[in-house]
Amino acid sequence: MFDRLENALMQGADALVARYRRPPRPEIVRDARIVAHRGIFDNANVFENTLAAFDAVVAHGVWGIECDVRWTRDGIAVIHHDPDGRRLFGRARPIDTLDRQAMRRVYPLIPTLAAMVRRYGRKRHLMIEVKKTAGIPIAAVNRSLAADLAGLTPGVDFHLMSLSLDFLTAIDAVPRHACLPIARLNVGAASRAVASSGFGGLTGHYTVIGRRRIASLRRRGRSVGTGFVNSRGCLFRELNRGVDWLFSDRPLAIQRHVERYWPPA
């Protein structure tokens, strides 16, 4: 029920901000950092959070990739949003009940985090949302993240994100400056956690992160990411508000809007 209400409110907000018309200065458009939310996909021919979806991000020159990470029964980090494969693959086996070999058999399109890092690390900025997985000890989470992200520079090549402040705080394999809480209705608590825990910034829907909060975070040397930037009006509005990262469900369309104002060399 809450998710349906949230989606309806976001759709209404999207219709309003799509009317925004004031373009940012050209140099601001030039520096826009678009993050493809789960890649570029249609969930028919190319599925979200798969290597094919991420390959398309690279092919079209989009700045960053957002992905979701869960853990298998034996502590392997894999890229998938839902707790099981029902929505995308028609199979209801929970990911946290499968080991590495079973994952390959049941869900062959779901990549490991290690495979993603090998393929896209240092080529695209990785925005990695970690999902708290019941039954997987935090020590196993930290071991897998330390191993899979070892070749990357935190905060430069990737950031770690989570909806769970407690989970994000418990992760010590990634330095705090490279960790970003995702705010929903708890934006006040998330902002206070940024200040008290040394997180590198804040992400969330553009309707919950106001201009004053953005300015306050920026004054303290923190960064801000908002989603979902799916229209030219929203792109212009968020760039004018000083947002650092623009998460989009339509990254290719948004990238084209950027290139109209600042064509690639």
Secondary structure, DSSP 8 states (H G I E B T S, - for coil): -HHHHHHHHHHHHHHHHTT------HHHHHT--EEEET-S--SSSS-TTSHHHHHHHHHTT-SEEEEEEEE-TTS-EEE-SSSSBHHHHSB---GGG--HHHHHHH-TT--BHHHHHHHHTTTSEEEEEE---TT--HHHHHHHHHHHTTTS-BTTTEEEEES-HHHHHH--SS-GGGEEEEESTTHHHHHHHHHHH--SEEEEETTTS-HHHHHHHHHTT-EEEEE---SHHHHHHHHHTT-SEEEESSHHHHHHHHHHHS---
